Amino acid sequence: MAWSDVVARANRAVMRRFGQAATYRPAAGPSVACTVILDQALEDRPAGEVSLRVPVRVALVRKSEVASPARDDELAVAGETLKIPNATLDVEG
């Protein structure tokens, strides 16, 4: 089995187990039904001469479901609407 097949299979299993139904609403274009995993991470934020580590929410979505996430798009999940401040694609999908 090729490595890409192993990764794809693992991604599907993780999304099935931990994912929630969501709707991705791009600033321009139609909404897209997708599966999302909400998580929390720490992000460095500048504060004068120092940086502060602050908790931020992270949404993991497969690029096969949301191919071009962009700043200011929205994600509706579990009755909450989250505005996307930035988006980073994971090369593994």
Secondary structure as GFF3:
##gff-version 3
##sequence-region A 1 93
A	DSSP	alpha_helix	3	18	.	.	.	ID=ss1
A	DSSP	beta_strand	20	25	.	.	.	ID=ss2
A	DSSP	beta_strand	32	47	.	.	.	ID=ss3
A	DSSP	beta_strand	50	61	.	.	.	ID=ss4
A	DSSP	beta_strand	74	77	.	.	.	ID=ss5
A	DSSP	beta_strand	80	83	.	.	.	ID=ss6
###
